[in-house]
Amino acid sequence: MSLSAADLQDLQAALADRLYVQISGWHLHLGDAELAGPLAIECSALVDQGAAVAARRAVEAVKVQIAGGASQLPLARLLPPAQLRELEEILEPYCR
């Protein structure tokens, strides 16, 4: 199952505003880091598996370039645990 274009856009906006990565105490919102779009696409492809599974698999699938692209980390390594729970809450309405 995949989300409609309007739902995907709404999901991306929610992710951009509500989620952040945390590095050395700094919070960088996903919208500012240009990660909300890729995460929304991954989540959209996984919503039929339920919010918890979709959230975990999506943050593992999205790769974040660091050091000017010399290396990549899964988004999951940069999200605080509370942000993963927030992602699950954001996804709940799309999983019904």
FIDOVO-469207 format. One record per residue: residue in one letter; residue number from 1; chain; z, y, x of N, C-alpha, C in turn. Coordinates in Angstrom, 2 decimals, decimal comma. Each point is the difference from the previous one (the first is absolute). Layout:
# residues N
+--------+-----+--------+---------+---------+---------+---------+---------+---------+---------+---------+---------+
! residu ! num ! chaine !     n.Z !     n.Y !     n.X !    ca.Z !    ca.Y !    ca.X !     c.Z !     c.Y !     c.X !
+--------+-----+--------+---------+---------+---------+---------+---------+---------+---------+---------+---------+
!      A ! NUM !      A !       Z !       Y !       X !       Z !       Y !       X !       Z !       Y !       X !
...
+--------+-----+--------+---------+---------+---------+---------+---------+---------+---------+---------+---------+
//
This chain:
# residues 96
+--------+-----+--------+---------+---------+---------+---------+---------+---------+---------+---------+---------+
! residu ! num ! chaine !     n.Z !     n.Y !     n.X !    ca.Z !    ca.Y !    ca.X !     c.Z !     c.Y !     c.X !
+--------+-----+--------+---------+---------+---------+---------+---------+---------+---------+---------+---------+
!      M !   1 !      A !    0,00 !   -1,18 !    0,85 !    0,00 !    1,18 !   -0,85 !    0,00 !    1,23 !    0,89 !
!      S !   2 !      A !   -0,69 !    1,00 !   -0,45 !   -0,05 !    1,26 !    0,72 !    0,25 !    1,13 !   -0,99 !
!      L !   3 !      A !    0,48 !    1,10 !    0,48 !    0,30 !    1,14 !   -0,86 !   -1,26 !    0,79 !   -0,30 !
!      S !   4 !      A !    0,00 !    0,69 !   -1,12 !   -1,10 !    0,91 !   -0,32 !    0,02 !    1,16 !    0,99 !
!      A !   5 !      A !   -1,09 !    0,73 !    0,06 !   -0,08 !    1,14 !    0,92 !    1,09 !    1,03 !   -0,29 !
!      A !   6 !      A !    0,27 !    0,24 !   -1,28 !    1,03 !    0,98 !   -0,37 !    1,38 !   -0,50 !    0,41 !
!      D !   7 !      A !    0,27 !   -1,28 !   -0,24 !    1,30 !   -0,55 !    0,39 !    0,16 !    0,00 !    1,51 !
!      L !   8 !      A !   -1,07 !   -0,31 !    0,71 !    0,05 !    0,00 !    1,46 !    0,31 !    1,40 !    0,52 !
!      Q !   9 !      A !   -0,62 !    1,00 !   -0,61 !    0,25 !    1,39 !    0,39 !    1,45 !    0,40 !   -0,29 !
!      D !  10 !      A !    0,52 !   -0,41 !   -1,15 !    1,40 !    0,29 !   -0,35 !    0,95 !   -0,69 !    0,97 !
!      L !  11 !      A !   -0,30 !   -1,25 !    0,34 !    0,83 !   -0,74 !    0,94 !   -0,01 !    0,68 !    1,37 !
!      Q !  12 !      A !   -1,16 !    0,39 !    0,45 !   -0,11 !    0,68 !    1,30 !    0,83 !    1,28 !    0,01 !
!      A !  13 !      A !   -0,04 !    0,77 !   -1,06 !    0,77 !    1,24 !   -0,08 !    1,50 !   -0,29 !    0,04 !
!      A !  14 !      A !    0,43 !   -1,03 !   -0,70 !    1,43 !   -0,36 !    0,00 !    0,44 !   -0,44 !    1,40 !
!      L !  15 !      A !   -0,82 !   -0,80 !    0,65 !    0,33 !   -0,46 !    1,35 !    0,04 !    1,16 !    0,98 !
!      A !  16 !      A !   -0,93 !    0,92 !   -0,14 !   -0,08 !    1,14 !    0,91 !    1,24 !    0,88 !   -0,07 !
!      D !  17 !      A !    0,53 !    0,16 !   -1,21 !    1,14 !    0,90 !   -0,21 !    1,36 !   -0,66 !    0,22 !
!      R !  18 !      A !    0,11 !   -1,28 !   -0,33 !    1,32 !   -0,63 !   -0,04 !    0,35 !   -0,86 !    1,22 !
!      L !  19 !      A !   -1,00 !   -0,46 !    0,72 !    0,28 !   -0,89 !    1,13 !   -0,20 !    0,71 !    1,34 !
!      Y !  20 !      A !    0,77 !   -0,44 !    0,98 !   -0,11 !    0,56 !    1,34 !    0,26 !   -1,08 !    1,05 !
!      V !  21 !      A !   -0,52 !    0,24 !    1,20 !    0,37 !   -0,80 !    1,16 !    1,09 !    0,76 !    0,73 !
!      Q !  22 !      A !    0,83 !   -0,74 !    0,69 !    1,09 !    0,65 !    0,72 !   -0,10 !   -0,37 !    1,48 !
!      I !  23 !      A !   -0,08 !    1,03 !    0,82 !   -0,09 !   -0,19 !    1,45 !    0,98 !    0,95 !    0,65 !
!      S !  24 !      A !    0,96 !   -0,55 !    0,71 !    1,02 !    0,79 !    0,70 !    0,65 !    1,04 !   -0,91 !
!      G !  25 !      A !    0,31 !   -0,41 !   -1,21 !    0,66 !    0,90 !   -0,93 !   -0,94 !    0,94 !   -0,74 !
!      W !  26 !      A !   -1,27 !    0,01 !    0,35 !   -0,97 !    0,86 !   -0,67 !   -0,62 !   -0,76 !   -1,16 !
!      H !  27 !      A !   -0,21 !    0,70 !   -1,11 !   -0,66 !   -0,57 !   -1,16 !   -1,41 !    0,59 !   -0,09 !
!      L !  28 !      A !   -0,99 !   -0,86 !   -0,04 !   -1,38 !    0,42 !   -0,15 !   -0,54 !   -0,65 !   -1,27 !
!      H !  29 !      A !   -0,25 !    0,82 !   -1,01 !   -0,49 !   -0,53 !   -1,28 !   -1,37 !   -0,65 !    0,18 !
!      L !  30 !      A !   -0,23 !   -1,05 !   -0,78 !   -1,25 !   -0,74 !    0,14 !   -1,23 !    0,85 !   -0,29 !
!      G !  31 !      A !    0,15 !    0,98 !   -0,87 !   -1,12 !    0,90 !   -0,27 !   -0,37 !    0,81 !    1,23 !
!      D !  32 !      A !    1,01 !    0,49 !    0,71 !   -0,24 !    0,78 !    1,21 !   -0,56 !   -0,87 !    1,13 !
!      A !  33 !      A !    0,41 !   -1,27 !    0,03 !   -0,46 !   -0,93 !    1,04 !   -1,34 !   -0,65 !   -0,36 !
!      E !  34 !      A !   -0,54 !    0,33 !   -1,18 !   -1,25 !   -0,57 !   -0,50 !    0,07 !   -1,52 !   -0,11 !
!      L !  35 !      A !    1,16 !   -0,48 !   -0,44 !    0,21 !   -1,44 !   -0,18 !    0,12 !   -0,37 !   -1,48 !
!      A !  36 !      A !    0,11 !    0,98 !   -0,87 !    0,16 !   -0,29 !   -1,43 !   -1,24 !   -0,69 !   -0,57 !
!      G !  37 !      A !   -1,17 !    0,43 !    0,39 !   -1,25 !   -0,59 !   -0,49 !   -0,14 !   -1,47 !    0,40 !
!      P !  38 !      A !    0,11 !   -0,31 !    1,29 !   -0,09 !   -1,41 !    0,39 !    1,07 !   -0,87 !   -0,65 !
!      L !  39 !      A !    1,22 !    0,52 !   -0,14 !    1,06 !   -0,78 !   -0,62 !   -0,29 !   -0,21 !   -1,49 !
!      A !  40 !      A !   -0,50 !    1,01 !   -0,67 !   -0,33 !   -0,13 !   -1,42 !   -1,09 !   -1,06 !   -0,21 !
!      I !  41 !      A !   -0,98 !   -0,03 !    0,87 !   -1,08 !   -0,99 !   -0,10 !    0,55 !   -1,41 !    0,19 !
!      E !  42 !      A !    0,85 !   -0,17 !    1,01 !    0,60 !   -1,32 !    0,23 !    0,86 !   -0,43 !   -1,18 !
!      C !  43 !      A !    0,81 !    0,91 !   -0,51 !    0,86 !   -0,31 !   -1,15 !   -0,84 !   -0,36 !   -1,22 !
!      S !  44 !      A !   -1,08 !    0,73 !   -0,22 !   -0,86 !   -0,23 !   -1,14 !   -0,53 !   -1,43 !    0,00 !
!      A !  45 !      A !   -0,34 !   -0,49 !    1,16 !   -0,55 !   -1,35 !    0,10 !    1,06 !   -1,08 !   -0,22 !
!      L !  46 !      A !    1,28 !    0,38 !    0,09 !    1,08 !   -0,98 !   -0,04 !    0,90 !    0,10 !   -1,23 !
!      V !  47 !      A !   -0,23 !    0,95 !   -0,89 !    0,93 !    0,22 !   -1,11 !    0,16 !   -1,21 !   -0,91 !
!      D !  48 !      A !   -0,98 !   -0,88 !   -0,04 !    0,13 !   -1,18 !   -0,86 !    1,04 !   -1,00 !    0,53 !
!      Q !  49 !      A !    0,50 !    0,22 !    1,21 !    1,00 !   -0,88 !    0,60 !    1,43 !    0,50 !   -0,24 !
!      G !  50 !      A !    0,14 !    1,10 !   -0,69 !    1,31 !    0,57 !   -0,28 !    0,34 !    1,10 !    1,00 !
!      A !  51 !      A !    0,89 !    0,88 !   -0,39 !    0,31 !    1,19 !    0,79 !    0,60 !   -0,34 !    1,36 !
!      A !  52 !      A !    0,94 !   -0,93 !    0,05 !    0,68 !   -0,31 !    1,26 !   -0,97 !   -0,62 !    1,01 !
!      V !  53 !      A !   -0,79 !   -0,95 !   -0,44 !   -0,96 !   -0,66 !    0,90 !   -1,09 !    0,99 !    0,41 !
!      A !  54 !      A !   -0,52 !    0,74 !   -0,96 !   -1,06 !    0,97 !    0,29 !    0,48 !    1,03 !    1,02 !
!      A !  55 !      A !    1,22 !    0,50 !   -0,17 !    0,53 !    1,01 !    0,92 !    0,11 !   -0,56 !    1,42 !
!      R !  56 !      A !    0,58 !   -1,18 !    0,13 !    0,20 !   -0,59 !    1,33 !   -1,32 !   -0,33 !    0,70 !
!      R !  57 !      A !   -0,91 !   -0,58 !   -0,74 !   -1,29 !   -0,36 !    0,60 !   -0,83 !    1,23 !    0,35 !
!      A !  58 !      A !    0,06 !    1,01 !   -0,85 !   -0,79 !    1,21 !    0,25 !    0,49 !    0,73 !    1,25 !
!      V !  59 !      A !    1,32 !    0,16 !    0,16 !    0,49 !    0,73 !    1,18 !   -0,22 !   -0,79 !    1,29 !
!      E !  60 !      A !   -0,15 !   -1,30 !   -0,10 !   -0,35 !   -0,80 !    1,19 !   -1,48 !    0,15 !    0,32 !
!      A !  61 !      A !   -0,83 !    0,14 !   -1,04 !   -1,45 !    0,07 !    0,19 !   -0,48 !    1,35 !    0,53 !
!      V !  62 !      A !    0,67 !    1,08 !   -0,39 !   -0,42 !    1,33 !    0,45 !    0,46 !    0,21 !    1,44 !
!      K !  63 !      A !   -0,96 !    0,27 !    0,87 !    0,30 !    0,22 !    1,42 !    0,02 !    1,49 !    0,29 !
!      V !  64 !      A !    0,99 !    0,41 !    0,78 !    0,18 !    1,40 !    0,38 !   -0,34 !    0,13 !    1,48 !
!      Q !  65 !      A !   -0,96 !    0,86 !    0,29 !   -0,37 !    0,22 !    1,40 !    1,04 !    0,88 !    0,67 !
!      I !  66 !      A !    0,39 !   -0,39 !    1,20 !    0,93 !    0,80 !    0,80 !   -0,60 !    0,20 !    1,38 !
!      A !  67 !      A !    0,52 !    0,97 !    0,71 !   -0,47 !    0,31 !    1,35 !   -1,50 !    0,27 !    0,02 !
!      G !  68 !      A !   -0,44 !    0,82 !   -0,94 !   -1,41 !    0,37 !   -0,04 !   -0,93 !   -1,15 !   -0,31 !
!      G !  69 !      A !    0,50 !   -1,01 !   -0,68 !   -0,81 !   -1,15 !   -0,36 !    0,04 !   -1,12 !    1,03 !
!      A !  70 !      A !    0,79 !    0,18 !    1,06 !    0,09 !   -1,03 !    1,04 !    0,72 !   -1,25 !   -0,50 !
!      S !  71 !      A !    0,80 !    0,16 !   -1,04 !    0,76 !   -1,12 !   -0,54 !    0,15 !    0,19 !   -1,50 !
!      Q !  72 !      A !    0,36 !   -1,08 !   -0,69 !    0,21 !    0,06 !   -1,44 !    1,27 !   -0,77 !   -0,35 !
!      L !  73 !      A !    0,68 !    0,50 !   -1,02 !    1,17 !   -0,67 !   -0,55 !   -0,20 !   -0,15 !   -1,50 !
!      P !  74 !      A !    0,52 !   -1,07 !   -0,58 !   -0,03 !   -0,07 !   -1,46 !    0,90 !    1,08 !   -0,59 !
!      L !  75 !      A !   -0,41 !    0,57 !   -1,09 !    0,78 !    1,04 !   -0,67 !    1,43 !   -0,48 !   -0,26 !
!      A !  76 !      A !    0,17 !   -1,28 !   -0,24 !    1,32 !   -0,56 !   -0,27 !    1,00 !    0,30 !    1,12 !
!      R !  77 !      A !   -0,46 !    0,13 !    1,22 !    0,89 !    0,24 !    1,14 !    0,49 !    1,44 !    0,04 !
!      L !  78 !      A !   -0,62 !    0,89 !   -0,77 !    0,35 !    1,42 !    0,04 !    0,71 !    0,48 !   -1,27 !
!      L !  79 !      A !    0,06 !   -0,86 !   -1,02 !    0,65 !    0,38 !   -1,26 !    1,46 !   -0,43 !    0,01 !
!      P !  80 !      A !    0,91 !    0,90 !   -0,34 !    1,39 !   -0,41 !   -0,19 !    0,09 !   -0,96 !   -1,20 !
!      P !  81 !      A !    0,99 !   -0,90 !   -0,02 !    0,12 !   -0,95 !   -1,10 !    0,05 !    0,66 !   -1,39 !
!      A !  82 !      A !    0,63 !    1,14 !   -0,10 !    0,07 !    0,68 !   -1,30 !   -1,39 !    0,42 !   -0,48 !
!      Q !  83 !      A !   -0,90 !    0,28 !    0,92 !   -1,35 !    0,39 !   -0,38 !   -0,80 !   -1,18 !   -0,53 !
!      L !  84 !      A !    0,28 !   -1,19 !    0,50 !   -0,66 !   -1,19 !   -0,53 !    0,44 !   -0,23 !   -1,45 !
!      R !  85 !      A !    1,28 !    0,18 !   -0,25 !    0,50 !   -0,11 !   -1,39 !   -0,63 !    1,08 !   -0,88 !
!      E !  86 !      A !   -0,16 !    1,18 !    0,53 !   -0,65 !    1,09 !   -0,75 !   -1,44 !   -0,38 !   -0,33 !
!      L !  87 !      A !   -0,69 !   -0,61 !    0,95 !   -1,38 !   -0,45 !   -0,25 !   -0,02 !   -1,04 !   -1,11 !
!      E !  88 !      A !    0,92 !   -0,92 !    0,00 !    0,08 !   -1,00 !   -1,07 !    0,17 !    0,68 !   -1,35 !
!      E !  89 !      A !    0,87 !    1,00 !   -0,07 !    0,22 !    0,74 !   -1,26 !   -1,26 !    0,73 !   -0,44 !
!      I !  90 !      A !   -0,72 !    0,58 !    0,95 !   -1,25 !    0,70 !   -0,32 !   -1,03 !   -0,99 !   -0,57 !
!      L !  91 !      A !   -0,03 !   -1,20 !    0,55 !   -1,00 !   -1,00 !   -0,41 !    0,30 !   -0,68 !   -1,33 !
!      E !  92 !      A !    1,27 !   -0,02 !   -0,40 !    0,40 !   -0,72 !   -1,23 !   -0,92 !    0,29 !   -1,20 !
!      P !  93 !      A !   -0,26 !    1,26 !   -0,35 !   -0,81 !    0,24 !   -1,19 !   -1,44 !   -0,53 !    0,12 !
!      Y !  94 !      A !   -0,50 !   -0,13 !    1,22 !   -1,36 !   -0,46 !    0,20 !   -0,11 !   -1,53 !   -0,05 !
!      C !  95 !      A !    1,12 !   -0,67 !    0,10 !    0,02 !   -1,46 !    0,04 !    0,14 !   -0,64 !   -1,37 !
!      R !  96 !      A !    0,05 !    0,77 !   -1,04 !    0,19 !   -0,55 !   -1,36 !   -1,30 !   -0,28 !   -0,67 !
+--------+-----+--------+---------+---------+---------+---------+---------+---------+---------+---------+---------+
//
